[in-house]
Amino acid sequence: MHGKPLYDGDMYRFDEPQPSYWEATRGQVDLLAAPLTADDCCEVAIIGGGYTGLSAAYHLAKDHNIESRVLEAGHIGWGASGRNGGFCGLGGTSLDTSQQIKKYGQENVRHYYQSQVDAVELVRSIIEQENIDAQIVGDTEVEIAHSKKTFEELKHHAELQFRLLGLDADVLSEEQVREEYFDATEQFGAARVRPTFGLHPMRYILSLARAAEILGVRLHSHSEVISWEKDGSDHVLSTRGGRLRCKNVVMATNGFMPEDINPDFYARPLPLISAIIVTRPLSDSELSAHCWKTMTPAITSRKLLDYFRLLPDKRFLLGGRGSSSGSDVTADKNYERIIARLQKLWPAWQEVQIDYRWHGLICLTRRLTPSIGRLSEDPSVFFGFGYHGNGVNTSTWTGKQIADWLGTSSRSDTSAPASLPVMVRDLSPRFPLPALRRYYLQARIGLFRIADFLS
């Protein structure tokens, strides 16, 4: 990565794929993607080949017949879009519902969550229209109460979601969770919300990339943007292999954002490491030991939440907070913590082998909501980032919003389209003393540990 990254250099090995289950089971999708090796030009250059960038490129071509190029630092699927837990559900913000309503008003919050529902259905429609083998499973997300106290909080939250926001949310007793889903040592009932489903994130992103290529989009893998200059009204993006001149730029890099290439984006994101383990396939007797009956995606109600799901081949995926620095040494220690968590929640699986372990970056913002828009001082620059661990649907939807915005407006009209909720518009404020952002995270994590202990 150009400049000094926030985490250890082990997090930014663009030439190395993560040793993930998704990489190992990626399927056969042949892409033309190749590094940029000469100077060239295009109408729209997209920095980042994840869900946001590929969705923007796909919809620019499909819906607006606009040419674009995608510049990706690693291979397609290298970043968070190819290493997440495969949850396609509602979220995208770290503000609780009451805080959201207090800050933005009920109608604006309701608009935001309707856009989240639309985003889930957008992903589903792309998968269906492009005939993608994304291994869709489940139809809801279950949030498990880790104590009796938090079950009461979940009931209140589900009631707000249903009554004020119009979401399909309800509550399950401890017995209902055991009978319909599974059991665990920290299971005191649950709340659930629809629509949500699980998918294979790598197969989804590779097939989305292929669909974009078929529409004429040129993808440049292993083409890290190391500088960004203006030449009159044009932008010039330089990689180690060549330069790309364009009229418009889409910044679509989320947690791996190269903040130093454009000062407008410096100190806007707060990357956070998340880590995942995947077991060997579980036997029917091992699954029945914990009443397992579902492939529905699930999370816990802890502030330092666990997220988990049973995969189609009966492997079990568990994810949670990553290491503090991102180095290989601290990552290995953190994987052991996640394994211990697995054994505590599901003690019948004490001896189950772990076959895969990997980590990546999710992205927070200072205001704790996504940041989507175009620069007021340079309307030819669009951006979308800050999905707070809920990127599959939010980033796909964001890419489409940017494509529609770019395809239907002029540079003189910088006003946000009505489809863009107030909660996500424009750049989030910068973090003060940005070099200390990792320490902000550690302080927040410490407070969450205390809250989880007290609950």
VOTIPA-456936 format. One record per atom (N, C-alpha, C): residue in three letters; y, z, x. Coordinates in steps of 0.1 Angstrom, whole numbers, plus 5000, padded with zeros to 4 digits. Layout:
BEGIN
alaYZX
...
//
This chain:
BEGIN
met498850005008
met500050005000
met501250005009
his502249925006
his503549915013
his504350045011
gly504850105022
gly505550225020
gly504650345020
lys505150465018
lys504350585018
lys503850625004
pro502550615002
pro502050654988
pro502050804986
leu501950834973
leu502050974969
leu500751054973
tyr499650984973
tyr498351044977
tyr497750994990
asp496651054994
asp496051015006
asp495650865006
gly495650805018
gly495450665019
gly494050615014
asp493150715012
asp491850685007
asp491850634992
met492950664985
met493150624972
met493550474970
tyr494050414981
tyr494650284981
tyr493950184989
arg492650184990
arg491850084997
arg491649964988
phe492649874988
phe492549764979
phe491449664982
asp490849674994
asp489749584997
asp488349644994
glu488349764989
glu487049824986
glu486949864971
pro485849814964
pro485649864950
pro485250004950
gln485550074939
gln485050214937
gln483450204934
pro482750304939
pro481250304937
pro480950354923
ser481450284913
ser481350334899
ser480150274892
tyr479750334881
tyr478750274872
tyr479250144866
trp480550134863
trp481050014858
trp480949894867
glu481249914880
glu481049814890
glu479649774891
ala478749864891
ala477249844892
ala476649764881
thr477349774869
thr476849704857
thr477849604851
arg478549544859
arg479749464855
arg479349334848
gly478049294849
gly477649164843
gly478049044851
gln477748934845
gln478048804851
gln479348734845
val480448754851
val481648694847
val482248624859
asp482348494859
asp482848424871
asp484348394869
leu485148434878
leu486548414878
leu486948324889
leu488048244887
leu488648164897
leu489648234906
ala489848364903
ala490848444910
ala490748434925
ala491848404932
ala491848394946
ala493248444951
pro493248484964
pro494548534969
pro495648424969
leu496848464968
leu497948364970
leu498048334985
thr498048204988
thr497948165002
thr499148075006
ala500048044997
ala501147955000
ala502347994991
asp503447934994
asp504647954985
asp504447874973
asp504847934961
asp504747854949
asp505747914939
cys505747864927
cys506647904917
cys506047904903
cys506647984894
cys506147994880
cys507248044871
glu506948044858
glu507948094848
glu507948244848
val506748304848
val506548454847
val505548494857
ala505948594866
ala505048654875
ala504748794870
ile503548834870
ile503048964865
ile502449044877
ile503049154880
ile502549244891
ile501549344885
gly500349324888
gly499249414883
gly498249334874
gly497049334878
gly495949264871
gly495149354863
gly495649464857
gly494949544848
gly495149504833
tyr494849594824
tyr494949554810
tyr496349514806
thr497349584811
thr498749544807
thr499049404811
gly498849374824
gly499149244830
gly498349134824
leu497049154823
leu496149054818
leu496449024803
ser496749134795
ser497049114781
ser498349034780
ala499349064788
ala500648994788
ala500348844791
ala499648824801
ala499348684805
ala498548604795
tyr497548674789
tyr496748614779
tyr497548574766
his498448674762
his499148644750
his500348554752
leu500948554764
leu501948454768
leu501448314766
ala500248294771
ala499648164771
ala499148124757
lys498448214750
lys497848194737
lys498848174726
asp499848264726
asp500748274715
asp502048204717
his502448184730
his503748124733
his503748004742
asn502647974747
asn502547854756
asn503447874768
ile503447994774
ile504348024785
ile503448044798
glu503847974808
glu503047984821
glu503248114828
ser502248174833
ser502348294841
ser501348304852
arg501648384862
arg500748414874
arg500548564874
val499448604878
val499148754879
val498848784894
leu499548874900
leu499348924913
leu498749064913
glu497449064918
glu496749194918
glu496449234933
ala496649354936
ala496449404950
ala495049404954
gly494149434945
gly492649444948
gly491949324941
his490749344938
his490049254929
his490349284915
ile490149184906
ile490349214892
ile489449324887
gly490049424882
gly489249544878
gly489249654888
trp489949634899
trp490049734910
trp490649864906
gly491649864898
gly492449974894
gly491850054883
ala492750134876
ala492350224865
ala491650144854
ser492050024852
ser491449944841
ser489949924843
gly489449924855
gly488049914858
gly487350034861
arg487950154861
arg487350274864
arg487550394855
asn488050364843
asn488250474833
asn487050514826
gly487050604816
gly485950644809
gly485450554798
gly486250454795
gly485850354784
gly486050414771
phe487150494769
phe487550544756
phe488650454750
cys488450394739
cys489550314732
cys489850394719
gly490950474720
gly491350564709
gly492750594709
leu493150694701
leu494550724698
leu495050824709
gly496250814713
gly496850904723
gly498050844729
gly497950844743
gly499050784750
gly500250874754
thr500251004749
thr501351094751
thr500751234754
ser501451304762
ser501051444765
ser501851544757
leu502751494748
leu503451584739
leu502551624727
asp502551744723
asp501751774711
asp502551724698
thr501851714687
thr502451654675
thr503651724671
ser503751854671
ser504951924666
ser506151894675
gln505851894689
gln506951854698
gln507451714696
gln506551624693
gln506951484690
gln507851474678
ile507451544667
ile508251534655
ile509551604657
lys509651714664
lys510851784667
lys511851694675
lys511251624684
lys512151544693
lys512551404687
tyr511551334680
tyr511751204676
tyr511851184661
gly511451284653
gly511451264639
gly510151214633
gln509851254621
gln508451224616
gln508251074615
glu509251004610
glu508950854608
glu508750784621
asn509550824631
asn509350754644
asn507950794650
val507550914648
val506250954653
val505150884645
arg505350874632
arg504350804624
arg504250654628
his505450594631
his505450454636
his504650444649
tyr504850544658
tyr504050534671
tyr502550544669
tyr502150634660
tyr500650644658
tyr500050524650
gln500850464642
gln500450334636
gln500250234646
ser501150234656
ser500950134667
ser499750164675
gln499350294676
gln498150324683
gln496950274676
val496950284663
val495850234654
val495750084656
asp496950014656
asp497049874657
asp496449834671
ala496749914681
ala496249884695
ala494749894696
val494149994690
val492649994689
val492149874683
glu492649834672
glu492149714665
glu492449584672
leu493549584680
leu493849474689
leu492749454699
val492349564705
val491249554715
val489949504708
arg489649554697
arg488449514689
arg488549364686
ser489649324682
ser489849174678
ser489649084690
ile490249124701
ile490049044714
ile488649034717
ile487949144717
ile486449154720
ile485649054711
glu486049064698
glu485348974689
glu485648834690
gln486948804691
gln487348664692
gln486948594705
glu486848664716
glu486448614729
glu484948634732
asn484248694722
asn482848714723
asn482448784736
ile483148904738
ile482948984750
ile481849084748
asp480949084758
asp479849184758
asp480349314763
ala481149384755
ala481849514760
ala481049634756
gln479949624750
gln479049734747
gln479849844738
ile480349804727
ile481149894718
ile480149994712
val480450124712
val479650224706
val480650324699
gly480150384688
gly480950494682
gly482050434673
asp482550524664
asp483650484655
asp484650594653
thr484650704662
thr485550814661
thr485650884674
glu486650964676
glu486751054687
glu486651204682
val485751274688
val485551414685
val486151504695
glu487051594691
glu487651694700
glu486951834697
ile486251884707
ile485452004705
ile486252124708
ala486252224699
ala486852344701
ala486052434711
his486752474722
his485952554732
his486052704729
ser486652744718
ser486652884714
ser487052884699
lys486853004693
lys487153014679
lys488653004676
lys489453054686
lys490853044685
lys491352904685
thr490752824694
thr491252684695
thr490752604683
phe489652644676
phe489152574664
phe490252584653
glu490852704652
glu491952724642
glu493152634646
glu493452614658
glu494552524663
glu494152384660
leu492952344662
leu492452204659
leu492552174644
lys492252274636
lys492352254621
lys493852224617
his494752304623
his496152284620
his496652144625
his496152104637
his496551974642
his496051864634
ala494751874630
ala494151764622
ala494951754608
glu495351864603
glu496051864590
glu497451794592
leu498051814603
leu499351744606
leu499151594607
gln498051564615
gln497751424617
gln497551354603
phe496751414595
phe496451354582
phe497651354572
arg498351464571
arg499351474561
arg500651414565
leu501151434577
leu502451384582
leu502351244588
leu501251214595
leu501151084602
leu500250984596
gly499551024585
gly498750924578
gly497550884586
leu497050964595
leu495850924603
leu494550974596
asp493550904599
asp492150934594
asp491651054602
ala491951174599
ala491551294607
ala490951394598
asp489951464603
asp489251574595
asp488651674605
val488051774599
val487551884607
val486051904604
leu485351944614
leu483951974613
leu483652114618
ser482752184610
ser482352324614
ser481452314626
glu481152434632
glu480252434644
glu478852384640
glu478452414628
glu477152374623
glu477152214621
gln478252164615
gln478252014613
gln478251944626
val478951994636
val478951924649
val477551924655
arg476852034654
arg475452044659
arg474551954651
glu474751934638
glu473851854630
glu474151704632
glu475451664633
glu475851524633
glu476051464647
tyr476351554657
tyr476751504670
tyr475851564682
phe476151684685
phe475551754697
phe475851894697
asp475351974706
asp475652114708
asp475952134723
ala476752244726
ala477152274739
ala477452424739
thr477552484751
thr477752624752
thr479152664748
glu480152564748
glu481452584743
glu481652484732
gln481152524720
gln481252444708
gln481452534696
phe482652534691
phe482952624679
phe483552534668
gly483052414666
gly483652324657
gly484452214663
ala484952124655
ala485652014661
ala486651954651
ala487551874656
ala488351774648
ala488051634653
arg488151544643
arg487851404647
arg488951314641
val489151204648
val490151104643
val489550964645
arg489950874636
arg489550734637
arg490850654636
pro490750524642
pro489650464648
pro489550494663
thr488450504668
thr488150514682
thr486750454685
phe486550404697
phe485250364701
phe485150364716
gly483850364721
gly483650354735
gly483350214739
leu483650174751
leu483250034756
leu483050044771
his482549924776
his482349904790
his483749854796
pro484549934802
pro485849884806
pro485849774816
met484949764825
met484949654835
met484549524828
arg483549524820
arg483149404813
arg484349354804
tyr485049444798
tyr486249414790
tyr487249344798
ile487649404810
ile488749354817
ile488349214824
leu487149204829
leu486749084835
leu486748964825
ser486248994813
ser486248894802
ser487648854797
leu488548954797
leu489848934793
leu490548844804
ala490248864817
ala490748784827
ala490248644826
arg488948624823
arg488348494821
arg488948424810
ala489248494799
ala489848424787
ala491248384791
ala491948454799
ala493348414803
ala493248294812
glu492248294821
glu492148174830
glu491848044822
ile490948064811
ile490647944803
ile491947894796
leu492847974794
leu494147934787
leu495147884798
gly494747884810
gly495647824821
gly496347924830
val496048054828
val496748154836
val496048154850
arg496848154861
arg496348164874
arg496348314879
leu495248354883
leu495048494888
leu494948494903
his495748584909
his495748594924
his495248734927
ser493948754931
ser493448874935
ser493748904950
his493649024954
his493949064968
his495249004973
ser496249024964
ser497648974967
ser498649084964
glu498649184972
glu499549294970
glu501049244972
val501949284963
val503349244965
val503949354974
ile504449304985
ile505049394995
ile506549384996
ser507149284989
ser508649284988
ser509049204976
trp510149244971
trp510749174959
trp512249154961
glu512649034961
glu514049004963
glu514548914952
lys515848914950
lys516548824941
lys517248704949
asp517148584944
asp517748474949
asp518448404938
gly519748434936
gly520448384924
gly519748444911
ser519348364902
ser518748414890
ser517248424891
asp516748384903
asp515248384905
asp514848514912
his513548544909
his512948654917
his511948594927
val511848654939
val510948614949
val510048724953
leu508748714950
leu507748814952
leu506948774964
ser506948854975
ser506248824987
ser504948904988
thr503848834991
thr502548894995
thr502248855010
arg501148905015
arg500848875029
arg500448725031
gly500148665019
gly499648525020
gly500648425016
gly501748465009
gly502648365004
gly503748434995
arg504648344990
arg505748394982
arg505648324968
leu506048394958
leu506048344945
leu507448354939
arg508048244935
arg509348234929
arg509148224914
cys509948304907
cys509748304892
cys511148334885
lys511148314872
lys512348344864
lys512248484858
asn511048524855
asn510848654849
asn509748734856
val509848864856
val508748954862
val508349054852
val507049084852
val506449194844
val505849294854
met506349414854
met505849524862
met504749594854
ala503449574858
ala502349624850
ala501349694859
thr501849794866
thr500949864876
thr500550004873
asn501150064864
asn500850204859
asn500750304871
gly499650374872
gly499550484882
gly499550434897
phe499250304899
phe499250254913
phe500550174915
met501650204908
met502950134909
met503450144924
pro503750024930
pro504450024943
pro505950054941
glu506350174941
glu507750214936
glu508850164946
asp508450134958
asp509450104968
asp509949954968
ile509249874960
ile509649724961
ile510849694951
asn511149794942
asn512249774933
asn512849914930
pro514049944934
pro514650074932
pro514650124917
asp514650034908
asp514750074894
asp513450154890
phe512350134897
phe511150204893
phe510850324902
tyr511650344912
tyr511350454921
tyr511450594913
ala510450674915
ala510350814909
ala510150814894
arg509850704888
arg509550694874
arg508150744870
pro507050704877
pro505750744873
pro505350874880
leu504350944875
leu503751054881
leu502251034880
pro501650974891
pro500150954891
pro499451084892
leu498351084885
leu497451204884
leu495951154886
ile495251224896
ile493851174898
ile492951234888
ser492151144882
ser491051174873
ser489751134879
ala488651214877
ala487351184884
ala486251174873
ile485251104876
ile484151074867
ile482751084874
ile481751144868
ile480451134872
ile479551074861
val478451014865
val477450954856
val476050994861
thr475251044852
thr473951084855
thr472950974855
arg471751004859
arg470650914857
arg470350904842
pro469550814837
pro469250804822
pro468550934818
leu468950994807
leu468351114802
leu467151084793
ser466151174793
ser464951154784
ser465251194770
asp464451164761
asp464651204747
asp464551354746
ser463651414754
ser463551564753
ser464751634759
glu465351574769
glu466551634775
glu467751624765
leu467851514758
leu468851494748
leu468651584736
ser467451604732
ser467151684720
ser467351834724
ala467351864736
ala467552004740
ala468952054737
his469851954736
his471251984732
his471651904719
cys470651874711
cys470851814697
cys471651694698
trp471451614709
trp472351494710
trp471851384701
lys472851334693
lys472551234683
lys473551114683
thr474451104693
thr475551014691
thr476050954704
met476650844704
met477350784715
met478850784713
thr479250864703
thr480750884700
thr481450944712
pro482650884716
pro483450944727
pro483851084722
ala483951184732
ala484351314729
ala485151374740
ile485951474736
ile486751554746
ile486751694742
thr487151784751
thr487251924748
thr488651964745
ser488852074739
ser490252124735
ser490952194746
arg490352204758
arg490952274769
arg492152194774
lys493152264779
lys494352194785
lys493852104796
leu492952154805
leu492352074815
leu491052024809
leu491251914801
leu490151874792
leu489051804800
asp487851814794
asp486751734798
asp486651614788
tyr486251504793
tyr485951384784
tyr484551334787
phe483851304777
phe482451264779
phe481851174768
arg480751104772
arg480051024762
arg478750984767
leu477850964758
leu476450914762
leu476550754762
leu476050694773
leu476150554774
leu474950484768
pro475050354766
pro473950284759
pro472550294766
asp472550314779
asp471250324786
asp470850474788
lys471450564780
lys471250704779
lys471650784792
arg472450724800
arg473150794810
arg474250874804
phe474650984810
phe475751064805
phe476951064814
leu478151034809
leu479351024816
leu480251154813
leu480751214824
leu481651324822
leu482751314832
gly483951324827
gly485151314835
gly486151434833
gly487051444843
gly487951554842
gly488951544853
arg489651644856
arg490751644866
arg490151614880
gly490951534887
gly490451484900
gly490951584911
ser490851544924
ser491251624935
ser492751624936
ser493251714945
ser494751724946
ser495351624955
ser494551574965
ser495151484975
ser494551344974
gly493351334970
gly492751194969
gly491951164981
ser491851244991
ser491051215003
ser489551225000
asp488751165008
asp487351165005
asp486751305005
val487251385014
val486751525016
val487051605003
thr488351604998
thr488651684987
thr488051624974
ala487851484974
ala487151424963
ala485751474961
asp485051484972
asp483651534972
asp483551674967
lys484451764971
lys484551894965
lys484751894950
asn485651804946
asn485951804932
asn484851754923
tyr484051654929
tyr482851614921
tyr481951724919
glu481751814929
glu480851934927
glu481352024916
arg482652034915
arg483252114904
arg482952054890
ile482951914889
ile482651854877
ile481151864874
ile480351854884
ile478851874882
ile478552014877
ala479252114883
ala479052254878
ala479552264864
arg480552194860
arg481052194846
arg479952134837
leu479352024841
leu478251964833
leu477152064831
gln476752134841
gln475652234841
gln475952354832
lys477252384832
lys477652504824
lys477652464809
leu478152354805
leu478252314791
leu476852274786
trp476052214794
trp474752164789
trp473652214799
pro473352344798
pro472452404808
pro471052344809
ala470552274799
ala469252214800
ala469252094810
trp470452054814
trp470551944823
trp470851984838
gln470452114841
gln470752164854
gln470252084866
glu469052024864
glu468451944875
glu468651794874
val469451754865
val469651604863
val470451544875
gln469951434880
gln470551374891
gln471851294887
ile472751304896
ile474051234895
ile473951104903
asp474050984896
asp473850854902
asp475150794907
tyr476250824900
tyr477550764903
tyr478650864902
arg479650854911
arg480850934911
arg482050854916
trp483150864910
trp484350784914
trp485550844908
his486750804913
his488050854908
his489050744908
gly490150774901
gly491250684900
gly492550754896
leu493550674893
leu494850734889
leu495150704874
ile495550814867
ile496150794854
ile497650814857
cys498550784847
cys499950784849
cys500750864838
leu501450964843
leu502351034834
leu503850994836
thr504651024826
thr506151004828
thr506851134826
arg508051144830
arg508751274828
arg508951314813
arg509151214805
arg509251244791
arg507951254783
leu506851234790
leu505451244785
leu505051144774
thr505751034774
thr505350924765
thr505350794774
pro504650684769
pro504650564776
pro506150504778
ser506250424788
ser507550364791
ser507450214791
ile508050154780
ile507950014778
ile509249954775
gly509649844782
gly510949774779
gly511249674789
arg512549644790
arg513149554800
arg514349614806
leu514649584819
leu515749644825
leu517049604819
ser517949694816
ser519149664810
ser520049584819
glu520049614832
glu520849544842
glu520249404847
asp518949394844
asp518349264847
asp517249234836
pro517649174825
pro516749154814
pro515549064817
ser515549004829
ser514448914832
ser513249004837
val513449134838
val512349224843
val511849304831
phe510549294828
phe509849374818
phe508949474824
phe508549574817
phe507649674823
phe506849754812
gly505749804816
gly504949894808
gly504049984816
phe504250114814
phe503350204822
phe503450344815
gly502650444821
gly502750574816
gly501850604804
tyr500550574804
tyr499750584793
tyr499050714791
his499250804800
his498750944799
his497250954796
gly496450874804
gly495050874803
gly494450804790
asn495250724784
asn494850654772
asn495250514773
gly494750444783
gly495250314787
gly494550194781
val493250214776
val492550094772
val493250024761
asn493550094750
asn494250034739
asn495750024741
thr496350134746
thr497850134748
thr498350024757
ser497650004768
ser498049904778
ser497849754772
thr496649734766
thr496449604760
thr497549574750
trp497849674741
trp498949654731
trp500249624738
thr500549704749
thr501749694756
thr501949554761
gly500849494767
gly500949364772
gly501249264762
lys500749274750
lys501049184739
lys502549204735
gln502949324734
gln504349344730
gln505349284740
ile505049294753
ile505849234763
ile505849074762
ala504649024759
ala504448884758
ala505348834746
asp505248894735
asp505948854723
asp507448874725
trp507848974731
trp509249004734
trp509848894743
leu509048864754
leu509548764764
leu509548624757
gly508548604748
gly508448474743
gly509348434731
thr510048544726
thr510848514714
thr512348554716
ser512748614727
ser514048664729
ser514748594741
ser516048604742
ser516848554753
ser517248664762
arg517748624774
arg518148724784
arg519448794779
ser520148734770
ser521348804765
ser521048904754
asp519848894748
asp519448994738
asp518549094744
thr519049204748
thr518149304754
thr517649414745
ser517949404732
ser517549504722
ser516049504720
ala515449614719
ala514049624717
ala513649574704
pro512449504703
pro511949464690
pro511649574681
ala511649554668
ala511449664658
ala509949714659
ser509049624664
ser507649674666
ser507449774676
leu508449794685
leu508349894696
leu508850024692
pro507950134691
pro508350264686
pro509450324695
val510250404689
val511350464696
val510850554707
met509650614705
met509050704715
met508750644728
val508650514729
val508150454741
val509250364747
arg510350344741
arg511350244746
arg512050294759
asp512250194768
asp513050204780
asp512350284790
leu513050294802
leu512550374813
leu512650524810
ser511550594813
ser511550734813
ser512450784825
pro513150904823
pro514050944834
pro513250964847
arg513950964859
arg513250984871
arg512851134873
phe511851154881
phe511551294884
phe512451334895
pro513051454894
pro513851514905
pro513051544917
leu513651524929
leu512951554942
leu511551484941
pro511551354940
pro510251284938
pro509151304948
ala509551344960
ala508551364971
ala507651484967
leu508151574958
leu507451694954
leu506551674942
arg506451554937
arg505751534924
arg504251584924
arg503551574935
arg502251634936
arg502251784933
tyr503251854938
tyr503351994937
tyr503752034922
tyr504551944915
tyr504751964901
tyr503451964894
leu502551874897
leu501251864891
leu500451984893
gln500452034906
gln499652154909
gln500152274901
ala501452284899
ala502052394892
ala501652384877
arg501652264872
arg501252244858
arg499752274856
ile498952224865
ile497552254864
ile497252404864
gly498052474873
gly497852624873
gly498152684860
leu499252634854
leu499652694840
leu498552664830
phe497952544831
phe496952504822
phe495652584824
arg495352624836
arg494152714839
arg494352844832
ile495652894833
ile495953024827
ile495753014812
ala496352904806
ala496252884791
ala494752874787
asp493952804794
asp492552794790
asp491852924791
phe492153004801
phe491553134803
phe491953224791
leu493153224788
leu493653314777
leu493153264763
ser492753134762
ser492253084749
ser490753104747
//
